[in-house]
C-alpha cells in the first residue's frame, strides 16, 4: 500500500512538471529573444549617442577651424549639387537616398533578399494572429452555448424533481385518505423519474467535460497567441530598425531605390572629374572632423548642410533625440518582458522543489540567471 502511494505521488509530481515544462521553455525562449533584442537596441542607442556627441562637438568648434570646415562644407554642397544634376539624368533618387544606397551598396543585395523573407514572415504572423482571433471567437461562442445548456439542465432537474415529488405526494395522499394505491401510475412515475435523472446526469457530465475542454483550449490558445504576439513584436521591431536604417517603408521601395542606384553606377565615368574634386574636399572635410575626435566623419560628409545651416543642425539633433526616445521605449519594453517573465519563473519554481529544479535547469540551458 505504501509503495503504491509513493508511486502515485511520483506520477503526480511528474505530471505537474510536464504541465509546466512547456510554459517554462517558452518563457526562457522569450527571455533569450528579449536579451538579443536588448543587445541590438543598445548598439543602436550607442550609435545615436555618438552622433549627438558629434553634433555638439561641431557646434562648439573654435572659430578658425569652424570657418574652414564651413568653407569646405560649402564646396561639398556645391559639388554635390553638380553631381546631383548628372545623377538626375539617370535616377530619381534624392541626395539623401543616394547617400544611403552608396553607404550600404555592398550589403544591399543580400539585405533585400533578407527583408523580403522577413516581410513575408511578418504577413504570415499577422495571418496567424487573425486565425487565432477567429478561433478565440469560436471558443467563446461554444462556451456560451455550453453555459446555456448547463443552465437549461439545472432548470430541467429542478422542474423534474418538483413534478415527480408532487406526483409521489399525490399518490401518498390517495393511499392514506382513500386507501387507494395507483400501482401503474406510481410505477410509471418512478421509471420516468429514474429515466429523467439518468438523462440529466449523462447530459450534465457531457456538459461539464465540454466546459473543461473549452477552458483547456482557451488556455492553450492564449499561450499560443502570446507567443505569436511576441514573435510579431520582435519581427516588427527588426523590420522597423531595417526600414529606419535605409529610410524606406518596405523592401519594394528599397529594391526600387537600389535598382535606380545600380543603373546610375553605369554613368559613373561621366562624373569622374567632378567626383575626384569632391573627394579632395571630402577628405579635407573629414580630416578636420577627425582632428576634433568626431566619431564618424564619413556620416557627417553627408550632413554638410547641417554644418553650414544651424537650423538644419537643430533639426537633425531633434530627430536624433526623438529616435533615442523610441529606442529607450523599445529597451524598456524588452526589460519589462524579462522582468515579468523572471517573476513568473520564480513563482513556478516556488510551487515545489521538483519544479524549482526543472526551472533552474531550463534557465541554465538558455544561459539565464537562476531563480531562488
N, C-alpha and C positions, 0 to 999 in steps of 0.2 A: 504493500500500500504506500509506504513512504517513498519507494523507488519510483512508482507511478506518479506520485505527487511531484517529485523533483523533476522528472522528465517533462511533465505538463508545464511546470514553471519555466523550464529552459525553453520549451517550444513557444510559450507566450513571449518571453524576452526576445527570442529570435524574430518572431513576427513583428514585435514593436520596432526592433532595429530595422527590419526590412521596410516597414511603413515609412520610416523617417529617412532611410538611406537615399532615396531618390531626391527628396527635397533638399537634403544636406548637400548632395552633389551639385544640384542646380544652383544653390546659394553660393557654393565655393566657386563654381564657374563664373557666376555673375561678379563675385568679388575680384576674381582673376582678370576678367574683362575690364572691370572698372579701374583696376590698378594700371592696366595697359593704357587705357584712355587718359588716365592722370599723367602718365609719362609723356604722352603725345601733347597733351594740353599744356603741361609745364614748359615743354620745349618751345611751343608757340608763344607762350607767355613771356619767356626769356627773350625771344626774338623781338616781340613788340616793345619790351622794356628797353632793349638795346637801341631800337630805332628812336624811341622817345629821348633817350640819353644823347644820341647823335644830334637830334634837333636842338636840344638845349646847348650843346657844345657849339654848334654852328651859330646860334643866336648870340652867344657870348664871346665870339672870336674877337681878338684885338682889331683895331681899326684897319691897319695896313694889310694883314693877311685877309681880312674880310673883304676889303675892296678888291684885292687881287682875285679872290675866289668869285666875287660877284662879276668881275670883268670876264673871267674865264667862263663862268656860267652863261653870260650873255652870248659869248661866242658859240658855246654849245647849243644854245637855243636857236640861234640864227642858222647854224649849220644843220641842226636837226630839222628845222623848217624847210631848208633847201632840199635835204634828203627826203623829207616827207612829201614834197611836191613830186619828186621822182617816184616815190612809192605809190602815190595815188594813181599813177598810170596803170598799175598792175594789181592794186589791192585796195580794199575798203577798210582796212584796219586803221584804228586811231593810233596816235603816237603811244598812248599808254598800253593799248592792246598789243601793239607790235613789240614793245619793250618786254612784256611778259612772255610772248612767244619766243623772243630771242634768248631770254634768260633760261628758259626751260626746254629749248628745242631738242636737246639730246634725249630727254626723257619723255617728251610728249607722245610719241607713237605708242609706247608701252602704257603710258598713263591713260590715253584714250581707250585702249583695249580694256584696261582695268576698270575705268569708270563706267564703260558700257555694261560690264558684268555686274558692277555694284548697283547701278541704277535699275538694271533688270531684276536684281535680287531684292531691291527696295520695293519694286512693284509686286513681287511675289509675297513679301512680308505683309504689304498692305492688303493684298488679296486674302491672305491667311487671317488677318485681323477681321476683315469683313465676314469671312466664313465663320469665324469663332463667335462673332457678334450674332450672326444668324442662328447658330447652334444654341447660344445662350437664350435667345428669344423662344426657341422651340422648347427648351427645357423649362423655361418659366411657364409657358403655356401648359406643358404636361403637368407641372407641379400644381397649377391652379385647377386643372381637371381632376387630379387625384385628391386634392383637398376638398373639392366639391363632392366627390364620390364618398370621401370619408364622412363628411357632414351628413350626406344622404343616408349612409349606413347607420350612423348613430341615431338619426331620427327614426329610421325604419325599425331599429332594435327597440327603441322606446315605445313606439306605437304598437308594435307586435306584442311586446310584453304587457302593455296595458290591455289590449284586446283579449289576449289569452287569459290574463288574470281576471278580467271581468267575466269571461265565459265560465271559467272554473268556479268563480264565486257564485255565478247564477246556478250552475249545476249543484253546488253545495246547498244553496238555499232551497232549491226544489226538493232535494233529498231530505233536508231537515224539516221543511214545512209540510210538504205534500207526500213525503215518503216515496218519492218517485226518483229513479236513477236512470238518466238517459245514457244507456251504455254506448250506443253507436256514436252519438254526438260527442260524448266525452272522449271516446277513443280517437275520433277524427281530430278533435281539438288538440289532444296530446300529440298525435302524429304530426299535425300541422305545426304545432309549437316546436317539436323536435326538428322538423324539416327547415322551418324558418331560422331556428337557432344555428343549425348546421350551415345553411346558406350564408347567413350573416357572418358566421365565424370564418368560413372559407374566403368570402369576399373581403372581409376586414384584413385577413392575413395577406391576401394578394395585394390589397391597397397599401398595407404597411411596408411590404417588400418593395413595391413600386416607388414609394416615397423615399425609402432608404437608398434605393438605386439612383433616384433622381438627385439626392444630396451628394452621393459619391461622384456622379457625373459632373455636377456643378462644380464641386471642389477641384476635380481633375481639370475641368475646363478653365477655371480661374487660374490654376497653376500654369497651364499651357499658355493662356493669354498673357499672364505676367511675363513669362519667359520670352514670348514673341514680341511684347511691347519693349522689353529691354533690348532685344536684338534690333528692333526698329529705331529706338532712340540712339543706340550706338552707331547703327548704319547711317542714320540721318546726320549724326554729328560728324562721321567720317566724310560723308559726301559734302556737307556744308563746308568743312575745312578745305576740301579739294576745290570746291566751287569758289570759295573766297580766295584761295591761293591763286587761282587762274582767272579770277574776276569774271566768271561766267555763271549762267543759270542752270546749264545742263551740259552733258557731253556732246550733244549735237552742235551746240554753239561753239564749244571748244574745238571740235573737229573741223567746223567750218572755218574758224579763225586760223587753225593750223594749216589747213589746205591753202588758204589765201596766202599765208606766210611762206609756205613751201613753194608756191608758184612764183611769189615775188623774188625768192632767192635766185631764180634763174636770171633775173635782171641785175644781179649784184655787180657785174662787171662795169655797167654804165655808171654806177655810183662810186666806183673805186677811188677816184680822186677826192671827191667830197668826203668820203669815209676816212680816207687817210688823214686829211686835215682835222677832221672831227676827232680822230684817235689821238692826234697830237695834243689837242686841247683837253680831251677827256683824261689823258694820262696826267697832264699838268694839274687838272682839277682834282683828280684822285690823290696825287702826291700831296697837295695842300691839305686835303682831308685826313690823309693817313698821318701826316706830321702832327696833327692835333688829336690823334688817337680816336678817329671815327671808326666805329666797329665794322661797318660795311660801306666802304666808299663806292663800290660798284652800284649798289642800290641808289645811292644819292646822285649818281650821274644821271639817273632817270627822273630825278626830282630837282633839276636845275631851276625850274620855275619857282620853286619854293625858296631857293636861296636868293633869287632876285626880288621876288614879291613876298613881303612879310605876311600879307593876308593869306596867301597860298600856304605858307608855313603854318599859320594858325589853324587853317582848315585841316591840314594833314595831322597836326597834333590832336585836334578834336576827334577826328576819325579814329586815330590810334587809341585814344582814351576810351572811346565807345567800344572798340574792338577788345581792348583789355578787360573792360567790364563784362562783356559777353563771355570771354574766356574764364573769368573768375566764376561767373554763374555756372558754366559747364563744370568747372572744377568742384565747386560746392555741391553740385548735384551728384557727381560721382562719389565724393567723400561721404555725403549723406547716405547714398546707397550702401557703401561699405559699412558705415556705422550701423545702420538698421539691420543689414544682413548679419553683421557680427553679433548684434544683440539677439537676433533670432537663433543663431548657432549656440550662443551661451545659454539661452533658455532651453533649447533642446537638450544640450549637454547636462543640464541640471536635473532632468527628469529621472535619470538613472545612471549608475556607474557604467553600465554597458553602452548606453547612448553617448556618454562622455568620451569613452574610449573610441567609439566609432567616429564621432565628430572630430576629435583631435587627430585621428588617423587620416581622415579625409582632408582636413586643413593642412596637415603636414605634406600630403601628396601634392596639393596645389601650392605649396610654399607660402601658406598663410599662418600668421602667429597663432599659437594655441590659445583656446579659451579655458578659463579656470573652471 
